[in-house]
Amino acid sequence: MGKKNSKLTPQDVQEIKNSTYFNEFEIISWYKDFLKDCPEGKLTPEEFEMIYKQFFPSGNPRQFSARVFKVFDTNQDGLIDFKEFIHCLSITSRGNLEEKLECM
């Protein structure tokens, strides 16, 4: 995973399913959408900020998106791959309060 035109293997899907609140259909759907926005399979800080601008069109999301990017970039390589993205999305969208606080 992470290389151009990489595929999400059945093992990847099972691993993600076991460690998130998403089912197989949701994981595959999110993966397809992720690749539409990030065909290289990695999300840069600049790309992440552009996505955040869609949610805050009249504001400046730079500081907020930079902080959230650091949270999502769990291996601290300066990029967010799909596994990092989906794990954090799972916690922020469906996790309990304790999980959300640990994430931050």
N, C-alpha and C positions, 0 to 999 in steps of 0.2 A: 504494500500500500504506500501511497505517497508519490509514486512515479507517474508520469503522464500515461493516461489510459489504463491505470491500474484498476483492478477489479476487487470487489469486496468478496472474499472467499466465504464459503459456508462456515468455516472455522471462525473467521472474523465476526460474522453475524452472530454466531452462537456465543462467542466471548462477550460481545457488546450486549446481547440480550440478557446474559447472566449478570452483567454488572451495571445495568441501567434499568430504567422504568419503561423502556420501549419494547414493543413486540417486533417480530421479524418484518412485518409489512412496513411499520413505521421506520425502522432502521434503513431498509432499502429505499424507501421514499426520500428520507432525509439525505441519504448518500447521493441519490440522483440529483437532488437540488444542490447539494454541496458542490458536486462536480460541475454543474452549470455555472456557478459563481466562481469556482476555483478549478479550472480544467487541469491544472498541474497537481491537484490533490493537496495543496498547502495554501493556507491563507496568510498573507503578510499583514503587518500592522496597518499599512496604508489601505489595503483592501477591506480590512476589518472596519476601519474608520469610515470608509465609503458606505458600507452596509449600515452602520449606525446612523449615518447622515440621513438615510431613508426614513428612519424612525423619528428623527429630530430635525426636520427640514429647516426650521427657523432658528435653531440654536447651534451652538458649537460643541459637538460631542467629543472633541479631541481628548481632553483630559479623562473623561469618563470611559471612552472607548479604549484608551491606553491602559487604564487600570483593569478593565474587564479582559482585555487581551492578555495581560500578564496572568490573570487567574486561569484563563483557558489554556495557555501555553504551559502545560504542566511539566514538560521536559526542558523548558527554558531554552529552546533552540532558536527563538525568534520567529517561529512559524507555528500555525495551528493546523494539525492534520485532522482527518475526519474523526479518528478515535477520540482525540482530545476534545474536539467540538461536541460530539454526541454525548460524551460523559458529562461535560459541564452543562450542556443543554438539559440533560436529564435531571440533574440536581436542581438547576435554577427553575425549571418549569414544573417538576413533579416531586422534588425532594421535600423532606420534612424540614422544619426550621433548623434543627441541629445540623443536618447535612449542608444546608445553605450557609450557615455560619462557619462551618469548617472549611467550606469552599473558599470563603473570603479570607 
